[in-house]
Amino acid sequence: MERDWKLITVYVGLNDLCASCYDVEKYSSFAYVTNIGRALDILKDKVPRAFVNVIPAFDVSVLRNMDADNDNCKNMRSETCPCIVNKDDASLVSELSQRYQDQLAAEIDGGKYDTDTFAVVLQKQLENLNFLSLSDGRPDPTLLSHDCTLLSREGHQKTAIALWNSMGTYFYTNLNSEPVYLEVDLEEAVKYSTKMEKSRDKLHAHPYYAVIFITVFIFMIALVAAVIIHLTIVDFKKEKQIKMYDFSLFADDDDD
């Protein structure tokens, strides 16, 4: 337990979204992120040598798109995800899911949980259902179970492949592809994650670097443009002087 490296995946929030219209405070984005933070604190304290994937909750309101063509889904929706039955409630759920995702990213991307032997990575590539959708954007019903909300066996399999393909060396390739068979060194993955977070922190600590870079870049463009304009004007004046000189020679010949 102490020496072995562990791979952990945290995926919660769908039930919260589906019940959010009943208790706004209990299922708020603050409560959602706070609870995940507490879980990550426990893992960090109790589980050494671990690489933790966190998958954001997707926007469950998109599941309403199945109901029009599927009477079974329409009939079961009030039981499986009641807060997306009403169109207005579904709109609020969609907005809440976006806050879930944004605030979860703010909580994790800062690297507060990362050490040399523990890392938490937010798998943002899986925060929507694009890899589980048909060409028209609707969720593929074959990838959902009979309750039209949870994943079927095929859906779990495809999601697992998508997670694996997005994990590697931050190995996001194609979520719809076949599994990419990689030997993942969790110790190296944790070190890489920590290194990336430290680099990001340095950038955030010096926000004026970007402003300085852009200012210098614009100045260089303006300088180059000024030089080009100057050279064009000089060439034009020289050409004009030559033409005037040639004209004067013809004028002298006429006088003779």
Buried (B, 14 or more C-beta within 10 A) or exposed (E): EEEEBBEBEBBBBBBBBBBBBEEEEEBBBEBBBEEBBEBBEEBBEEBBBBBBBBBBBBBBBBBBBBBEEBEEBBEBBEEBBBBBBBEEBBEBBBEBBBBBBEBBBEBBBEBEBBEEBBBBBBBBBBBBBEBBBEEEEBBBBEBBBEBBBBBBEBBEEBBEBBBBBBBBEEEBEEBEEEEBEEEBEBEEBBBBBBEBBEEEEEEEEEEEEEEEEEEEEEEEEEEEEEEEEEEEEEEEEEEEEEEEEEEEEEEEEEEE
